[in-house]
Amino acid sequence: MPTIAPISELRNYGQILDKVEAGKPVYLTKNGHGEYSIHKIEDDELFDKARAMVRLMNELNQGFLSGEESGWISDDDVDKHFQKKRQLMEK
């Protein structure tokens, strides 16, 4: 069950911060509606990893769709492409 508190409780912010745990943010309400959340910094790492995973899955899906629509390239062509990239980076 999430911890929900009115924003007015921030006057005693120490008590609010004591309620915050990893994976269990405290949600602050304003006029009865959710307005803010307070979470541990370690949760940011999980959020960042989740965002990166979603981006990766999106890119992979776009690549798969592109391959299906436009045709796939051979392994040799991929190798040549990255060899050229490496040569350019070494210069």
N, C-alpha and C positions, 0 to 999 in steps of 0.2 A: 504494500500500500504506500503510495507516495506521501511525502511530508508536504503539507500545504499550509501556508501561513499568510496572514495579511501583511502587506508591506509596512504597516505601522509598527510591526514587531521589530523592525530594524533599529528602533531606538535602543533595543537591548540586543545588538548584533552578535554579541558573544554567545547568547543563548541560541540564536539561529545557527551560527557557525558550528556549534556543538552538535547540531542535528544532522549536519552534512556528512555523508559517508561516501566512499568510492562506490559508484554505481547507484547511489541513492541521493539524487539532488533534492534540494528544498525548493519548492515552487512558491513564489510570492504572488499574491493577488492584489489587484487594485480595483476597488468598487465591485468586488466579487468575481472578477475575470482574471485569468492568468496573465501575468505581465512579465515576470522575470524568473530565472532559475539560477540557483547558486550550486555549483558543483566543484568537486575536487579537480585539481589540475591533471592528475593522472587519467581522469576521464577524457580530457582533451586528446590524449594520445590514442585512445580507443576511437574517438570520433574521427580523428585524422586518418587512422588506418581504415575505418569504414568508408570514409569519403574517397580515399585512394582506391579501395577495392571497387567501389561503384564506378569510378572513372575508368579503371582498368577493364572491368567487365563491359562497360559501354564501348570503349575503344575496340576490344576484341569482337564484340557483336557487330560493330560497324565494319571491321575488317572482314568478318565472315560474310556479311551481306554483300560487301563489295566483291569478294571472291565469287560468290554465287551469281551475282549480276554481270560482272565484267570478265569473269574467268580468273583462274588461279595462275600464279606465276611459278615457274619451276624452282627447285632447290638451288640449282646452279645460278639462276638469275639473282636469287636472294644473296648467295655468296658473293657474286660479282659486285652487287650493289654495296655491300658492307665492306668489301675490300677497297673499293674506290673511296668510300667514306674515311676509312682508316688512313689511306694514302694522303688524302687531303688534310687530315688532322696532323699528320707527321711533318708536313711541310711548314 
